[in-house]
């Protein structure tokens, strides 16, 4: 299984009217429930609309993202699926429910972290 990040940009749902937001919420939660039911949902959340803080390697904290950044993430879902095609299928379901395009990126595998999590679950 491979994990994929499915995300959308902050503001991608700005075209949705206040009257339609409850329907969008219901549809998106239905897709998440489906992903949970089939065992591919790992985690997901919407992000508060705010500037990020950037913490440097020396611990110094500055406001971010950098001024040249044009887009920031508005929300995301992580799925653990067998193929990129399956990730794209989930992204299409999420896009239809949220009424906005989704970006799909494969996450790098980390067997050592996976082993830590398995040990912690015991």
Secondary structure, DSSP 4 states (H G I P E B T S, - for coil): -EEEEEEEETTTTTTS-HHHHHHHHHHHHHHHHHHHHHT-EEEEEE--SSPPEEE-TTS-EEE-S-TT----EEEEEEEEES-HHHHHHHHHHHHHHHTS--EEEEPPP-HHHHHHHHHHH-
